[in-house]
Amino acid sequence: MGKLEKAVRIKNRRINLQKFILGALCALGGLSVAVIAPNMIKILAKIQPNFIKNRIKS
C-alpha cells in the first residue's frame, strides 16, 4: 500500500470516529433534554402559577 492510500485510510478512520462520537453526543443531548423538559415545566409552574394557563393561550 502506498503512502497516499495509507494517509487517506488513516484520515477516513479519524473522520468516521469523529462522526460516531458526535452522533452519540447528540443522541445523549436529545435524551437529556427529553428527560429534563417535563421537570422544567413543573418548576416554572411553581415560580409563576399562571405559567401553564398562559402557555396554553399562546
N, C-alpha and C positions, 0 to 999 in steps of 0.2 A: 504494500500500500504506500502510495506516495505521500509526501509531506502535506500537500494541499488537501488530499482526501482525509488525512488524519486530523488536520486542523478543522475542517468542516464537520467532521464527526464529533469532535470534542465540543464545538460551538453548538451544534444541534442538541447534544445531550444536555448542555447547560441551559439552553432555551427551554427544552421540554421540562426540565426540573423546575425552572422558574415558573412556568405556566401551571404546573401541578401545585406548587406551593401557594401561588396567588389564588388559584381556584379554591384550594382548601381554606384559605383565609377568608375569602368572600363568602363561602358557604357557612363558615363559623360565625362571621359577622351577621349574616342574614338570620341565622338561627338565634343568635343572642338578641337581636332586635325583636324577633318574634316572641321570645320569652319575656323580655323586659317591657314591651309596649303595653300589654294589658295592665301591668302594675303602674305604669306611668299615668294612665288614665285615672286609676283609683287615687293616686297621690294628688293629682291635680284637682280631683273632685273634693278631696278633703281640704285643700288650700282655698279653693273657690267653689263654694257649694253649688252655684248655678252653672258650673262649667259644662256639665253634660247636657243640660237644657239648652244652653247657648250653642253648644256644638251641634245639636240636632236641628236647631232652627237654621243655622248657616250652612 
